[in-house]
Amino acid sequence: MGAGGPRPGAGPPDGGWGWAVLGACFVVTGFAYGFPKAVSVFFRALMRDFGAGYSDTAWVSSIMLAMLYGTGPVSSILVTRFGCRPVMLVGGLLASAGMVLASFATRLVELYLTAGVLTGLGLALNFQPSLIMLGLYFERRRPLANGLAAAGSPVFLSALSPLGQQLLERFGWRGGFLLLGGLLLHCCACGAVMRPPPGPGPRPRGDSAGEAPGEADTDGAGLRLRQAPPGGRPRRRLLDVAVCADRAFAVYAVTKFLMALGLFVPAILLVNYAKDAGVPDADAAFLLSIVGFVDIVARPACGALAGLARLRPHVAYLFSLALMANGLTDLSSARARSYGALVAFCVAFGLSYGMVGALQFEVLMAAVGAHRFPSALGLVLLVEAVAVLIGPPSAGRLVDALKNYEIIFYLAGSEVVLAGVFMAVATNCCLQRSQDAPPSPGTDGGASDTEDAEVEDAEARGDSEPLPACAEEPSGLEVVEVPSPGSGPSEPEVEAEPGVDPEHV
């Protein structure tokens, strides 16, 4: 479930232009996670102008988040087909156009389609490709890079909410939406930064123009194309659904589903919970700022901690520890009523929440390998979208029915603790033991399936080391050059992926 460190040999540069890519990923992550929440400052004005209730207006943010998570597979397919940079440029234009068109809306359903669907889709087309490109540029420093990129979420949330309030007071919600649409054009600038890394592995499409048919090629995202027969066109697997059969991916997907059911609930209900406890409105609103400030520090710090040589092989256990700490914080603070107790809860919650945010994508990269990460990320986001649409709305209905926040904290905390326990137990029992089992024919010392596939693919090409991240074909058949039994030139031969008998291909 974890990687002991970078492989020797040529690989991701771990610096150079990668720092510019990291900065762009920081901005995109901030917009993706902070923008749907920051739009909530306009809800009261929207309720007044459209004569709608809070739940109807809140669907703008809900649809935006649903598009961000639910369109993960679509984003994976587009990245594989066109590359990261074109997808991000189009995504930035869509996100901006959605908010600009929303400023002219005359009905609430028009807001759903523009600010919700269009802007949410644009943010999704920026968020996922930026993480994929970050994995191409960083290997040894990848935990730190993921932590720094994840810090964009609390930073932008802390900045966009006050900015939205100022725009609302000066220009109204229509002028605010128009200016925020212009601000989202920065996503296009971030997309322009995402050029494929140099090196023998990932290359832009144009670099292979002089190669003969059937030779290896890569797309603009650094993803290796499938080999083609002589005279044919290279084929690519747009979405590698075979990753679902990977036990490490299955463990991670179940963990994320359980986590998403309860992770966001306390933060959503915190302000109203504090107000019901008698805390003044200004002090109650400041509680979220405390969570954000702690979160800003926790994410890069945890990313640097996970990058240590002794801890990186156990990053899955560190992630499960962060989940259990977050859930236990919810359980222990369910009866907190005083302002001091709520401040202590916010500090502990922000710390554990930041650890979860910094580690979640690092664990997925370590679980499936960077070459399968685009497809795995899209499928995981789809699973998380289902949980997000179930968890927070269900918690809100329970609050309305029971008029009691205590049981909600118990329920949310239990779900997150269960996710952490499942992650630790499944990693130890299902994954760690499978790696320690005697090697099967054709494997090396009980290494993971992903590592075996990388080594065998590299050996088939005659390379001394596996290709860098995202430079290999995730799965399926591949045409490689092998010596023929007799003398003379080599002939193309079909080689099956591990577990497939070549005689039956």
Phi, psi and omega in degrees: 000348181229165178246136183286348180150179182292149177281150178290163178096188181295140182192197179305144186291338180055040179160204180061232179295343178300331178292326174293320176298319178298318178298319177294321178295324175301314181293314182295318178297321178297316177294318185297316184268330184273329186294314180300328179280325182291332180296341183295342179293342180269357189297320183296320177293322178294320178298320181291317184285327183259357180062036183250165176273174183294318182297321178294319181289325182294344178295341177299310178291323181296317179294322178299315179292322179297320177293322180299316181273316191287339181266020179304310178299324178297317179295321178299316180296316181294321178296318179294325184280319189243343184099166186289315187297310179298322180295319180291323178297315177295320179299319177297320177295319179295315180299316179293315181297326179298315180287325178295315178293328179295333180292345178255009184292141177244352177225157182294327180295331177291326174294321178302318185282328184267290181294328181278293187287307187292311179293321178298319177295318178298318177296322179296320180288350173262321189294306185293314178299327180294321177292322178297314181293327177298321177292334177287331185265342185230134173231298181293321181260019185297319177301317178295319179297317178296321179295318179293319178295320180294337179294346177297331181298303179292328180296312182288326177297319179292333182267321186288326180296310175297323178297316178299322179295319178294319178296322179296318182289328185267323187238359184078174184289330179291313176296324177297316178297321180296316180289324176294327175298320175295324179296325180291347176295345175298337176297328177294320176297321177295321178295324180295336179287337191280067174273147180298145182291152177284170176127177183286347183270263183293133179219153175294163181302320186292341183290343185253019184295330183269003182280152178285156177302139179095349178280162183295146180215158177228157179266185184294343178268000184085014181266131186286135178279156176286146181291147181247152174292162180305131179084356181260180179260146176298141178250152179225145175274110188290323179219115184275082180289347177296343178297338179296336179280350178286126183296324178297319177294318180299318178298316181294319181296317178295319178299316181294323179296313179296321181295314184292338178297326186235349187295319187271350186296311182300320180294325180289322185266356189299313185295313179295325177297317180293321179296319178295335178278002177095010179280135178303154186301316182296318179292324178295319179293330181291340180299320177295327177295323177297315177302317181295318181295317178294321180299321180300320181281323188291323186294305178294326179296317179291325176297318177293321179296318181291342180276354178295146186300324182282335184262334187298323176295343183247030185295331178294321178290326176295322177295317178295325177295320178296319178296314180295323177296320179295315179295319179294328175298317177298315183294319183284343183252012183297330182258012179293125181237330181281159182293323178298319179294323178291324176296317177298320177299317181296321179295312180293320180294316179297324179293310181290324178296320177294322177297317178298314181296326182285331188261341192299317182278332174297320179296319180294318178299318180291332184284316188250349184088148185294333183286340177253002184298320180303312180292318181297319180296317179298318181290323179293319178297326177294317177298318181293328178298319178298316181294321180295324179286342179267313189295289183301316177298322178295320177297320178297321178293323178294321177297316179297324184280320187263341184055037184213121180275341186300314182294332179292318178295321177297316182293313181296317179297321180295320180295319181288320176298317178300320177298316179295317179295317179299318180299313182293314183293314181294322178296319181287316187276313188271323187261312182295318180292326178293330176286329180276353182291158178302141183291142175276164180305131178092358177249168186239103170060029176076023178291163183291160180300321181296316181293322178299316181298321180295315183294315181296321179295321180292318180295323180297327179275351181087011179279151176279337180226156175297155178295158175298175184305140175066016180262000185246160174284126185301314184200174177100183183279153184217139178269121179232159179268120177231152181295141177282160181303323180263189178279167179112183183294153180285157181240148177293136179228143181277124178248131182276156175291162181308135179097353180250130180285119183298334181292339183257008180280000000 
